[in-house]
């Protein structure tokens, strides 16, 4: 009768504690034969192998533990198994793979402080190697491609003599007709297709990260197997772009345009590594902190459709009682000024002028003396002087009561009531 697996595991734990690693491996091996699906036994044997410097055996046990823990859905066991797996890979100097395993271990148990300890040790080791060192590459997957060992015959429970004899006789009867049947010939397995060379990262898994210093910005595009010979990279003062072929035949493009600030293309550079493409962009403005990689400001473009339409300046329109509508007094002033220059030349030509109504005023008959200092005042003086008494009353009343904003010559309308202040559009009345 074989020993109890629990007792064997207890002896293995004692040997592990006393640093007798070969004995610990032996005890846990016997315990595994009794319970071949125990995640804990594989984890402990992996620890014993690792401390005995048998890193390959330690990795094998840790990966079997990962698969068993995945089947059982035990998060803590998954975390511990991935941690042991990462430790073995770290000691084997497979730094990229070790980092991936530590990340999976942390995903299932963020409270385990031993994970951060090994991650810091990994950072120290990474600082001692070059950026393009192949040991930085990640080649492992979260679930390892490894078969779980099947239980040995010795681990199967023994049958009684009667059960064994009955089983053998029935086995003979079952095998007799099978002998008559022709065994099917094994079909040759079709050769597995060779994975295409080049990019091995799925397009939807390609990601990028960036950081900056006072002088430069570093952008890392995480993608494995970018072919250097068929990759196009363009670095310009305000943009970055890279294009490379995928195994599917299509192209993958990554573009940053426009960048947050200008760079110097002549001193900027890039490196195509095994697991990523790294760009080092030299800033034009030293010590300028970039808030983002790409600029979020819209580029202003001159457009006649989008430019604000300049409002046409229009002269103020004053209220009037004229039947023909409001009079443009600015035009009147301009006309008066022009008239003053031509008045002497036009006196003879104006001798036969027609009689004007109140809104049609002939300015040519005004002489220089009447408005030499101020054409506008001269015009109103002339208008007032030649008007009849009712027109004069209308002009005076409307001008005073409206605070100078209205001038009417229609006494019949003005005498009905007070003339209200009516300033031009966009102006305010100033009361005296």
Legacy VTK file of the C-alpha trace (Angstrom):
# vtk DataFile Version 3.0
C-alpha trace
ASCII
DATASET POLYDATA
POINTS 432 float
0.000 0.000 0.000
1.452 3.386 -1.043
1.976 6.194 1.428
-0.648 8.877 1.893
-0.006 11.817 -0.499
-0.706 14.289 2.301
2.033 12.714 4.471
4.445 12.729 1.552
3.683 16.402 0.879
4.305 17.202 4.554
7.709 15.506 4.370
8.447 17.442 1.166
7.588 20.732 2.889
9.925 19.849 5.783
12.754 19.000 3.387
12.144 22.256 1.461
12.293 24.236 4.694
15.583 22.550 5.699
17.023 23.245 2.213
17.219 19.545 1.335
15.965 20.177 -2.168
16.583 16.722 -3.710
14.583 15.099 -0.898
11.816 17.702 -1.346
11.634 16.911 -5.072
11.424 13.186 -4.304
8.630 13.536 -1.740
6.542 15.854 -3.952
7.016 13.515 -6.904
5.528 10.642 -4.876
2.686 12.892 -3.690
1.920 13.854 -7.307
1.714 10.171 -8.262
-0.999 9.792 -5.629
-2.894 12.999 -6.635
-1.733 14.000 -10.151
-4.105 17.013 -10.346
-2.809 18.814 -7.245
-1.818 22.365 -8.180
-0.078 22.885 -4.844
2.201 19.829 -5.231
3.405 21.056 -8.634
4.005 24.576 -7.279
6.038 23.209 -4.352
8.078 20.881 -6.559
8.723 23.799 -8.940
10.039 25.778 -5.967
12.324 22.904 -4.971
13.669 22.592 -8.538
14.268 26.346 -8.749
16.211 26.463 -5.472
18.264 23.494 -6.642
19.072 25.552 -9.793
17.123 23.154 -12.044
15.372 26.014 -13.844
14.053 24.002 -16.787
12.327 21.514 -14.455
11.030 24.390 -12.326
9.491 26.009 -15.420
7.856 22.722 -16.511
6.180 22.188 -13.117
5.034 25.833 -12.940
3.425 25.650 -16.393
1.578 22.414 -15.521
0.358 24.146 -12.356
-0.942 27.042 -14.479
-2.978 24.679 -16.659
-4.409 22.778 -13.672
-5.293 26.009 -11.871
-6.988 27.305 -15.026
-9.177 24.186 -15.136
-10.198 24.616 -11.519
-10.705 28.385 -11.803
-8.644 29.162 -8.709
-7.428 32.765 -9.013
-4.896 32.619 -6.175
-3.410 29.391 -7.517
-3.277 30.917 -10.990
-1.401 33.900 -9.592
1.105 31.751 -7.683
1.643 29.438 -10.670
2.344 32.365 -13.009
4.701 33.885 -10.425
6.716 30.620 -10.172
6.735 30.468 -13.959
8.050 34.033 -14.178
10.762 33.388 -11.582
12.051 30.385 -13.536
12.094 32.409 -16.771
13.852 35.320 -15.049
16.607 33.025 -13.777
16.872 31.623 -17.308
17.420 35.247 -18.500
14.246 35.271 -20.597
13.387 38.721 -19.311
10.540 39.622 -21.667
8.743 36.336 -20.928
9.309 36.751 -17.184
7.765 40.222 -17.238
4.676 38.908 -19.034
4.203 36.176 -16.407
4.602 38.646 -13.544
1.905 40.763 -15.165
-0.497 37.800 -15.335
0.296 36.914 -11.730
-0.568 40.447 -10.650
-3.808 40.339 -12.648
-5.119 37.482 -10.513
-3.809 38.715 -7.142
-2.816 42.369 -6.798
-2.234 42.035 -3.041
0.715 39.606 -3.326
3.754 41.720 -2.365
6.208 39.091 -3.588
5.167 39.892 -7.182
6.402 43.492 -6.910
9.688 42.230 -5.415
10.416 40.070 -8.461
9.267 42.838 -10.825
11.838 45.199 -9.306
14.545 42.567 -9.706
13.509 42.238 -13.340
13.846 46.010 -13.825
17.399 45.877 -12.449
18.344 43.077 -14.847
16.760 44.886 -17.814
18.763 48.030 -17.067
21.959 46.048 -17.693
21.129 44.996 -21.273
20.610 46.860 -24.556
17.197 47.848 -25.863
17.479 45.538 -28.879
18.604 42.509 -26.861
16.589 39.436 -27.902
16.108 38.546 -24.255
13.603 41.394 -24.052
11.240 39.672 -26.473
7.979 38.123 -25.268
7.469 34.650 -26.705
5.133 33.060 -24.140
1.341 32.992 -23.966
-0.780 33.197 -20.842
-1.717 29.514 -21.074
1.430 27.513 -21.842
1.457 24.965 -24.640
2.263 21.954 -22.509
0.513 18.624 -21.895
-0.539 17.615 -18.419
1.055 14.252 -17.522
-1.398 11.377 -17.309
-1.618 9.342 -14.068
0.739 6.352 -14.011
-0.602 2.773 -13.677
0.925 2.521 -10.236
-1.399 5.260 -9.078
-4.527 3.354 -10.171
-6.380 1.475 -7.368
-5.721 -2.271 -7.255
-8.555 -4.661 -8.192
-9.584 -7.763 -6.260
-8.704 -11.236 -7.644
-12.331 -12.019 -8.594
-12.714 -8.663 -10.364
-9.423 -9.199 -12.166
-10.342 -12.739 -13.413
-13.804 -11.574 -14.500
-12.309 -8.618 -16.250
-9.746 -10.735 -18.080
-12.381 -13.213 -19.338
-14.611 -10.456 -20.625
-11.604 -8.809 -22.193
-10.804 -12.000 -24.117
-14.391 -12.195 -25.400
-14.300 -8.562 -26.476
-10.969 -8.877 -28.221
-11.907 -11.960 -30.261
-14.267 -10.170 -32.693
-11.928 -7.229 -32.867
-9.176 -9.458 -34.253
-11.348 -10.292 -37.228
-11.800 -6.610 -38.016
-9.080 -4.972 -39.960
-7.445 -2.219 -38.070
-7.698 1.103 -39.933
-4.461 2.270 -41.381
-3.171 5.449 -39.803
-3.725 8.463 -41.976
-0.654 10.542 -42.482
-1.021 13.884 -40.827
-0.998 16.840 -43.158
2.024 19.047 -42.601
1.233 22.060 -40.510
1.431 25.316 -42.450
4.522 27.315 -41.704
3.563 30.584 -40.073
4.327 33.513 -42.349
7.460 35.439 -41.579
7.124 38.971 -40.385
4.590 40.555 -38.043
3.206 38.100 -35.497
1.167 40.544 -33.407
-2.527 40.755 -34.429
-3.399 44.183 -35.809
-6.008 44.795 -33.093
-3.405 44.059 -30.400
-0.841 46.567 -31.630
-0.556 49.403 -29.110
1.692 52.380 -28.413
3.038 54.202 -25.389
5.124 57.372 -24.973
7.136 59.360 -22.495
9.165 62.559 -22.678
12.234 64.303 -21.336
13.207 67.957 -21.555
14.815 67.379 -24.974
12.891 64.549 -26.611
9.733 62.447 -26.867
9.990 58.651 -27.122
7.147 56.720 -28.782
7.080 52.895 -28.624
4.873 50.907 -31.017
4.552 47.405 -29.574
4.466 44.928 -32.467
6.601 41.817 -32.993
8.428 40.946 -36.187
8.236 44.182 -38.189
10.214 43.552 -41.418
12.885 46.229 -41.740
13.304 45.859 -45.493
9.639 46.577 -46.320
8.858 49.238 -43.715
8.387 52.898 -44.592
8.953 55.572 -41.938
8.463 59.311 -42.418
9.536 61.887 -39.845
8.571 65.484 -40.566
8.578 68.639 -38.476
4.992 68.123 -37.300
4.160 64.482 -38.067
5.248 60.856 -37.764
4.109 57.853 -39.798
5.118 54.223 -40.276
3.710 51.627 -42.676
4.567 47.920 -42.862
2.950 44.803 -44.376
0.912 42.286 -42.390
0.881 38.521 -43.086
-2.669 38.910 -44.463
-1.302 40.980 -47.340
-2.707 44.317 -46.166
-0.649 47.197 -44.787
-0.697 48.538 -41.247
-0.211 52.281 -40.820
0.413 54.281 -37.666
0.312 58.072 -37.989
0.576 61.035 -35.607
-0.412 64.207 -37.460
-0.130 66.911 -36.327
2.197 66.370 -33.388
1.686 68.418 -30.245
4.712 70.554 -31.104
7.408 70.719 -33.761
10.314 68.263 -33.860
13.678 68.287 -35.608
13.499 65.532 -38.271
17.247 65.618 -38.952
18.172 64.652 -35.377
15.150 62.432 -34.669
15.522 58.699 -35.312
13.853 55.289 -34.918
14.823 51.666 -34.216
13.023 48.491 -35.339
13.485 45.924 -32.574
12.227 42.393 -32.184
9.205 43.324 -30.082
8.622 46.985 -30.928
9.464 50.001 -33.035
10.877 52.886 -31.031
10.895 56.521 -32.198
13.003 59.210 -30.535
11.695 62.656 -31.502
13.933 65.628 -30.728
11.981 68.680 -29.566
12.511 72.023 -31.274
11.416 73.875 -28.122
13.579 72.491 -25.334
11.894 72.111 -21.914
8.437 72.488 -23.444
6.170 69.870 -21.876
3.866 68.044 -24.273
0.370 67.518 -22.896
-0.476 64.933 -25.574
1.196 63.302 -28.561
-1.067 64.927 -31.094
-2.245 68.517 -31.206
-5.908 69.053 -30.383
-6.060 72.573 -31.828
-7.791 73.073 -35.152
-5.672 74.653 -37.854
-7.140 78.006 -38.812
-7.839 78.274 -42.534
-8.744 81.406 -44.422
-12.122 81.021 -46.027
-14.435 83.575 -47.466
-17.411 81.508 -46.389
-16.280 81.194 -42.763
-14.820 84.688 -42.345
-17.185 87.083 -40.613
-18.806 89.483 -43.035
-17.852 93.038 -42.298
-20.913 95.072 -41.625
-21.215 97.847 -44.124
-21.025 101.232 -42.494
-24.182 103.169 -43.223
-24.785 106.808 -42.438
-27.345 107.574 -39.721
-30.858 108.114 -40.985
-32.786 110.892 -39.302
-36.580 110.977 -39.148
-38.306 113.365 -41.509
-41.748 114.377 -42.595
-40.833 114.292 -46.267
-43.145 112.333 -48.519
-40.134 110.906 -50.381
-38.573 109.302 -47.301
-35.574 110.098 -45.067
-32.801 112.343 -46.306
-29.150 111.318 -46.200
-27.661 114.336 -44.414
-24.080 113.054 -44.853
-24.618 113.143 -48.573
-26.008 116.627 -48.194
-22.771 117.748 -46.474
-20.647 116.154 -49.189
-22.727 117.811 -51.832
-22.431 121.159 -50.050
-18.662 120.877 -49.877
-18.502 120.062 -53.562
-20.908 122.887 -54.317
-18.725 125.412 -52.551
-15.915 124.712 -54.984
-18.141 125.072 -58.038
-20.488 127.815 -56.856
-18.698 130.677 -58.566
-18.441 128.784 -61.827
-22.058 127.710 -61.767
-23.839 131.010 -60.867
-24.520 131.826 -64.468
-25.631 128.294 -65.246
-28.057 128.354 -62.316
-29.908 131.443 -63.477
-32.707 129.415 -64.999
-33.012 126.754 -62.284
-36.415 125.325 -61.530
-38.254 125.949 -58.267
-37.417 123.251 -55.663
-39.770 121.705 -53.116
-38.804 121.149 -49.479
-36.875 117.899 -50.207
-35.191 119.103 -53.449
-32.742 121.833 -52.577
-30.443 123.428 -55.102
-27.125 123.954 -53.286
-25.469 125.768 -56.159
-27.187 129.085 -55.383
-25.472 129.272 -51.951
-22.504 131.584 -51.925
-19.243 130.989 -50.087
-19.936 133.575 -47.413
-23.026 131.783 -46.152
-21.347 128.492 -45.246
-17.634 129.045 -45.616
-16.986 128.048 -41.982
-19.503 125.164 -41.779
-21.449 124.007 -44.838
-24.086 122.268 -42.740
-24.849 125.312 -40.591
-24.839 127.469 -43.680
-27.334 125.212 -45.367
-29.789 125.238 -42.462
-29.455 128.990 -42.084
-30.284 129.407 -45.752
-33.210 126.966 -45.441
-34.567 128.747 -42.352
-34.061 132.228 -43.841
-36.032 131.520 -47.019
-38.847 129.537 -45.293
-42.341 130.816 -44.522
-43.410 131.343 -40.866
-45.118 127.915 -40.508
-42.045 126.109 -41.842
-39.820 128.041 -39.452
-42.048 127.137 -36.488
-42.018 123.488 -37.565
-38.216 123.420 -37.860
-37.656 125.103 -34.504
-40.203 123.020 -32.571
-39.123 119.653 -33.996
-35.421 120.332 -33.523
-35.746 121.503 -29.878
-38.272 118.915 -28.661
-36.400 115.982 -30.270
-33.114 117.071 -28.732
-31.650 117.659 -32.176
-32.571 114.220 -33.573
-35.413 115.343 -35.867
-36.024 118.282 -38.175
-39.392 118.757 -39.817
-40.730 121.443 -42.137
-44.339 120.242 -41.882
-46.052 122.495 -39.346
-49.373 120.712 -39.823
-47.826 117.523 -38.408
-45.512 119.036 -35.790
-48.181 121.197 -34.115
-50.237 118.106 -33.127
-47.957 117.204 -30.223
-44.472 116.885 -28.834
-41.812 115.587 -31.223
-40.155 112.567 -29.576
-36.419 112.006 -29.499
-35.524 109.577 -32.317
-31.761 108.837 -32.527
-30.395 106.849 -35.519
-30.008 103.047 -35.251
-27.118 102.060 -33.010
-26.972 105.408 -31.213
-28.374 106.655 -27.940
-30.083 110.014 -27.319
-28.266 112.472 -25.114
-30.771 114.651 -23.280
-29.834 118.246 -22.744
LINES 1 433
432 0 1 2 3 4 5 6 7 8 9 10 11 12 13 14 15 16 17 18 19 20 21 22 23 24 25 26 27 28 29 30 31 32 33 34 35 36 37 38 39 40 41 42 43 44 45 46 47 48 49 50 51 52 53 54 55 56 57 58 59 60 61 62 63 64 65 66 67 68 69 70 71 72 73 74 75 76 77 78 79 80 81 82 83 84 85 86 87 88 89 90 91 92 93 94 95 96 97 98 99 100 101 102 103 104 105 106 107 108 109 110 111 112 113 114 115 116 117 118 119 120 121 122 123 124 125 126 127 128 129 130 131 132 133 134 135 136 137 138 139 140 141 142 143 144 145 146 147 148 149 150 151 152 153 154 155 156 157 158 159 160 161 162 163 164 165 166 167 168 169 170 171 172 173 174 175 176 177 178 179 180 181 182 183 184 185 186 187 188 189 190 191 192 193 194 195 196 197 198 199 200 201 202 203 204 205 206 207 208 209 210 211 212 213 214 215 216 217 218 219 220 221 222 223 224 225 226 227 228 229 230 231 232 233 234 235 236 237 238 239 240 241 242 243 244 245 246 247 248 249 250 251 252 253 254 255 256 257 258 259 260 261 262 263 264 265 266 267 268 269 270 271 272 273 274 275 276 277 278 279 280 281 282 283 284 285 286 287 288 289 290 291 292 293 294 295 296 297 298 299 300 301 302 303 304 305 306 307 308 309 310 311 312 313 314 315 316 317 318 319 320 321 322 323 324 325 326 327 328 329 330 331 332 333 334 335 336 337 338 339 340 341 342 343 344 345 346 347 348 349 350 351 352 353 354 355 356 357 358 359 360 361 362 363 364 365 366 367 368 369 370 371 372 373 374 375 376 377 378 379 380 381 382 383 384 385 386 387 388 389 390 391 392 393 394 395 396 397 398 399 400 401 402 403 404 405 406 407 408 409 410 411 412 413 414 415 416 417 418 419 420 421 422 423 424 425 426 427 428 429 430 431
